[in-house]
Amino acid sequence: MAATQEIIHDFIVTTFPGDGTDPDQDLDLLEAGIIDSIGVLTLVTWLEETFGFMVDDEDVLPENLGSIAGITAYAERKLAESGSAA
Amino acid sequence: MNRYEHHLALAAARRPEHAAIVHAGGRTSYAALDAAASRFADGLVEHAGFANGERCVVFLDNRVETAIAIFGTLRAGGVFSVVNATTKADKLAFVLNNCEAAVLLTQASLAPVAFAAAARAPSVRKVVVVDDPPAAAPDAAMSWDDFGNVAAPGCAAARPAGVDIDLAMLVYTSGSTGNPKGVMMTHKNIEHAATSITTYLEAREDDVVLSVLPLSFDYGLYQLLMCVKMGATLVLEKSFAFPQKVLPLLASERVTGFPLVPTMAALIVQIRNFDPTWAKSVRYITNTAAALPPAHILKLQEIFPNAKVFSMYGMTESKRCTWLPPEQLARRPDSVGIAIPGTEVWVADDEGRPVPAGTVGELVVRGGHVMQGYWRNEEATAQALRPGRYPWEKVLHTGDLFRMDEEGFLYFVGRKDDILKSRGEKVSPKEVENVLYALPGVREAALVGVPDPVMGHALKAIVVRDDEGLDARAILAHCRAHLEEFMVPRTVEFRDALPKTSTGKIRRSVLQAEAEGRPLPEDEVAA
């Protein structure tokens, strides 16, 4: 569990450095200007490649992809669904 | 002959209970917007000693208070400027100092940037904070609620606001060199542009427009200005990052007008579960900022079967220049059409004279929508505005290259300085990029020229792909099949993302500078 969050956190800070401050896991990444609409797409592609599940269009929502905590919970749920928990 | 804020009073008198703005689940009626704008105007006069003609800078997200401040500032006889919420302190300080802003309006989440900028702008007497101001606020800070609390309601309306040739707004736009420039628009300029655009869109008072475009961007701003003029409803969102949140609003609010920029169109056309009920009420879609790839136009028409698609072209300096009547779209999908109603445009040679059809030249614009110049920047103004037909008239030299076909329809060729030379031939990056976009799997594309002693520019395509299986060979084969040989890129580079402006335009100039190994243009670094 901690591992998933760490991987996601590392991806966010390296891909979307923002103003260089380390984002809190509950920070609203869009509100904070860290990711924008293209950033969301980049994130979706990366999740699919890294974890091997498909992100459905209807899952592209702020509650799933809006914060590091949200992304972690979403990824873990998808991994559990596909039976390959990380 | 009225000032633009008059439209708000008219709409409030005509249909007080009709929704002016729908935002974040709330509805603001015309009566409520009108009353709030008056309160803001009174606050400016009473709390900030705001004089006629002074500037109020609005540094807010898309929200109701942004609209209130725009109309409230006008009602107090002032000039507003909406600054993009992602602007950093240095650039905001530049804007505040450049226009000598008297008042800065912001929100709690942006307050640290606003306070840092205001501390470097001695002209700023009040910083008004929507939501609760943070504890570390400077003396000049005041909450939105306190600001609207006045001892003498109606004090702003009691003094003459001015006339329609007064300056109404400054729209800051990034220049090709140096700092942002404040495009000066009078009430009359706005009225001219808004009348022209609502004419060809056949806008109506029962329209509902869904806009996610920032109000700092003139395309977004005019959605508000035109809705108020018509007494129509604006559904205001602040981002398109989660299309699944925004698109259902098309159905629930029975949206009739949906303004897009190319990056939004790119997102929409690749949604796999697009619900056809979303598209039902939409009667028009507009696009500007950059041309839509023809492949996306076709797909949009398929997804929105009841909508007319308007391809348009414009620049902040005259708001909008051209529009393509939708019935022409099938015949000339790559044209941006003809001059907007009540204006003239022509393709000109270096002396400003019209050139024959088929010849590439600079687009020149004439009409009541042309700006008055750049705020306190005579040099840049003299570059853009040149003497026109009459002693009092100035025409706008856009710096954009166009050609016209035999029937008078215009085609964007590229930015004057965008043109690349490959084997002695002129190459418009736009043209090659359009071909790249037509290839499935290409999400974003930019063409740059790498200096080459033999070729002049060796063309390189920089591509963001959706499909990892798409390789350089397939892309080059596709280009060879669709382009003249000298336009075919030599190399392809794949990236995860391309740099963009805050309005979603791909910043080719950044990539071009990189390809040439020269430092980025100054404004591109700041942007």
Interface residues (C-beta under 8 A of the other chain):
Chain A: T15 L30 E31 G33 I35 D36 S37 I38 G39 V40 L41 T42 T45 D56 D57 E58 V60 L61 P62 L65
Chain B: A85 T86 S109 S239 F240 A241 F242 P243 Q244 K245 T263 M264 L267 I271 R272 N273 R443 E444 D466 D496 A497 K500 G504
